[in-house]
Structure formats: C-alpha cells, structure tokens
Amino acid sequence: MVESFDLIYEANNIVLVWGGNEGFGNGEAVPEGYIVYRSASPFRENNSGERLAFVEGTRYVDHDPPINMAFYRVEVVF
C-alpha cells in the first residue's frame, strides 16, 4: 500500500499530515500509530533512515529539520 502525505513548512518547522485512522484493507485493521523516519537520501529497500518518533495521530512536527534537503517516511503500526 502506498500513501502520500502533505508536507508543510510552518514557523521554521516541517509539518507532516497524512490520512486518517479509518482502517486499512477491509476497514477492520485500525492502526495503533505511526513511526516517522527521516533520511538525507531517498528511501530504498531495507533503509529505514533515522527514527524520529512514534505518533498515535496523523500529524508530526519536525522541530529540528535539517538545513539541506531531507526525505521522510511514515510507517503504519498495527
């Protein structure tokens, strides 16, 4: 499953916002939360990057974003 998220630059922070907790697949599997990762290069197989946080909602604020370009990945946890 591939999902995308909105990336917002707000007050010198990077804000990630993604889809809701409405369930996956047949609607029965509801996520416990999400793990947010950041990397200086695009994510490849077996590359999880730097783990930033576990969040229960669908919004994460990176209060210490890198000066140069970064890539983010959000993984669902059931």
C-alpha positions as CSV (number, residue, x, y, z in Angstrom):
1,M,0.0,0.0,0.0
2,V,1.4,3.4,-0.9
3,E,0.1,6.6,0.7
4,S,1.3,10.1,0.5
5,F,1.3,12.9,3.0
6,D,1.3,16.7,2.9
7,L,4.5,18.5,3.9
8,I,4.0,22.0,5.2
9,Y,6.7,24.5,6.2
10,E,5.4,26.4,9.2
11,A,7.3,28.6,11.7
12,N,10.7,27.0,10.8
13,N,9.3,23.5,11.3
14,I,8.4,20.8,8.9
15,V,4.8,19.5,9.5
16,L,3.7,16.2,8.1
17,V,0.0,15.4,7.8
18,W,-1.4,12.1,6.4
19,G,-4.6,10.1,6.0
20,G,-6.8,9.3,9.0
21,N,-7.2,6.2,11.2
22,E,-10.3,4.9,9.3
23,G,-8.8,1.5,8.9
24,F,-6.9,-0.3,6.2
25,G,-7.8,-3.1,3.8
26,N,-11.3,-4.2,4.6
27,G,-11.7,-1.5,7.2
28,E,-11.2,-3.8,10.2
29,A,-7.5,-3.2,10.8
30,V,-7.1,0.1,12.7
31,P,-3.5,1.3,13.3
32,E,-2.1,1.7,16.8
33,G,0.1,4.5,15.5
34,Y,2.8,5.6,13.0
35,I,6.6,5.7,13.0
36,V,8.2,8.7,11.3
37,Y,11.6,8.4,9.7
38,R,13.9,10.9,8.1
39,S,16.8,10.4,5.7
40,A,19.3,12.5,3.8
41,S,18.8,10.3,0.7
42,P,15.7,8.7,-0.8
43,F,14.5,5.6,1.0
44,R,15.4,2.3,-0.6
45,E,14.6,-1.3,0.5
46,N,16.0,-2.1,3.9
47,N,16.8,1.5,4.6
48,S,14.6,2.9,7.4
49,G,16.6,6.2,8.0
50,E,16.6,8.0,11.3
51,R,13.6,7.1,13.5
52,L,12.2,10.4,14.7
53,A,9.1,9.5,16.6
54,F,6.1,7.2,17.2
55,V,2.8,9.1,16.9
56,E,-0.7,8.0,17.6
57,G,-2.3,10.7,15.4
58,T,-1.9,11.6,11.8
59,R,0.3,14.7,12.3
60,Y,4.0,15.1,13.1
61,V,6.0,18.3,13.6
62,D,9.8,18.1,13.0
63,H,11.0,20.9,15.3
64,D,14.6,20.3,14.2
65,P,14.6,19.9,10.4
66,P,17.9,19.7,8.6
67,I,19.2,22.7,6.7
68,N,19.6,20.7,3.5
69,M,17.1,18.5,1.7
70,A,15.5,15.6,3.7
71,F,13.3,12.7,2.8
72,Y,10.5,11.5,5.2
73,R,8.8,8.1,5.5
74,V,5.8,7.2,7.7
75,E,5.1,3.6,8.5
76,V,1.8,2.3,10.0
77,V,2.0,0.1,13.1
78,F,-0.8,-2.3,13.8
